[in-house]
Amino acid sequence: MAKRGGFPGGMGMPGNMNNLMKQAQKMQKQMEENQKALEEQEFTAAAGGGAVEVTVTGKREVTKVKLSEEVVDPDDIEMLEDLIVAATNEALRKAEEAASSAMAKLTGGLGGLGGFGF
């Protein structure tokens, strides 16, 4: 007569699967909460020694551009454009860095591919 069941401990595997699903749902909820909090944050960067300042949100939307009077030179529009681009790119880099850091904190304890040891 053949033995029935292929898993030691009887119903151990379905229990583990349910636990993994609960952990995945919890992680998804945390990711959504972190994403919402990140989108509400603002990141500011300056260029030209503070002559140009740009603020972006975690959604990567520019919300504010601040210019010093001395940087507004009608004879050198190109420099002003370059400073705005530089400040915007730096603010966006800060937002991306914050997003990566938040994700690393959330997944840092898992190791490998979600802790499955593949």
C-alpha positions in Angstrom: 0.0 0.0 0.0 1.4 3.4 -1.0 1.9 6.2 1.5 -0.5 9.1 1.1 0.6 12.8 1.1 3.9 14.1 -0.1 4.7 16.7 2.5 6.2 16.0 5.9 4.0 17.3 8.7 0.8 16.9 6.7 -0.6 20.4 5.9 2.6 22.3 6.5 3.0 23.6 2.9 -0.4 25.3 2.5 0.1 27.0 5.9 3.5 28.3 4.7 1.9 29.5 1.5 -0.8 31.4 3.4 1.9 33.0 5.6 3.8 34.1 2.5 0.7 35.6 1.0 0.0 37.6 4.2 3.6 38.8 4.2 3.4 39.8 0.5 0.1 41.7 1.2 1.7 43.5 4.2 4.7 44.4 2.1 2.5 45.7 -0.7 0.5 47.9 1.7 3.8 49.3 3.2 5.1 50.0 -0.3 1.9 51.9 -1.2 2.1 53.9 2.1 5.8 54.7 1.4 5.0 55.7 -2.2 2.3 58.1 -1.0 4.5 59.6 1.6 7.3 60.0 -0.9 5.1 61.7 -3.4 4.1 64.3 -0.8 7.7 65.1 0.0 9.6 68.0 -1.6 13.2 68.1 -2.8 15.1 71.3 -3.4 18.4 71.8 -5.1 20.4 74.9 -6.0 22.8 75.8 -8.8 25.1 78.8 -9.4 25.9 79.2 -5.7 22.2 79.4 -4.9 21.3 81.8 -7.7 18.8 79.3 -9.0 16.7 77.0 -6.8 14.3 74.3 -8.0 11.9 72.3 -5.9 10.3 69.1 -7.1 7.9 66.6 -5.4 8.4 62.9 -5.1 6.1 62.6 -8.1 8.9 64.4 -10.0 6.8 67.5 -10.6 8.5 70.9 -10.5 6.6 73.0 -7.9 8.9 76.0 -7.5 11.7 77.8 -9.3 13.4 80.6 -7.5 15.8 83.0 -9.2 18.1 85.6 -7.8 17.9 89.0 -9.5 21.6 89.0 -10.4 21.3 85.7 -12.4 18.6 87.3 -14.7 20.9 88.8 -17.3 19.2 89.4 -20.7 22.6 89.2 -22.4 23.2 85.7 -21.0 20.0 83.8 -21.1 21.9 80.6 -21.9 23.6 80.6 -18.5 20.3 81.0 -16.7 18.8 78.1 -18.7 21.8 75.9 -17.8 21.5 76.7 -14.1 17.8 75.9 -14.2 18.5 72.6 -15.9 21.3 71.7 -13.4 19.2 72.6 -10.4 16.2 70.6 -11.7 18.3 67.6 -12.5 19.8 67.7 -9.0 16.4 68.0 -7.3 15.1 65.1 -9.4 18.2 63.0 -8.4 17.5 63.7 -4.8 13.9 62.5 -5.2 15.1 59.3 -7.0 17.6 58.7 -4.3 14.9 59.0 -1.6 12.7 56.6 -3.5 15.5 54.1 -3.9 16.4 54.4 -0.2 12.8 53.8 0.9 12.6 50.7 -1.3 15.9 49.4 0.1 14.6 49.8 3.6 11.4 47.9 2.8 13.1 45.0 0.9 16.5 45.0 2.7 15.5 42.3 5.2 14.4 39.9 2.5 17.8 39.0 0.9 18.1 37.3 -2.5 14.8 37.1 -4.4 12.3 37.8 -1.7 14.0 35.5 0.8 13.1 32.4 -1.2 16.8 31.3 -1.6 16.8 30.9 -5.4 
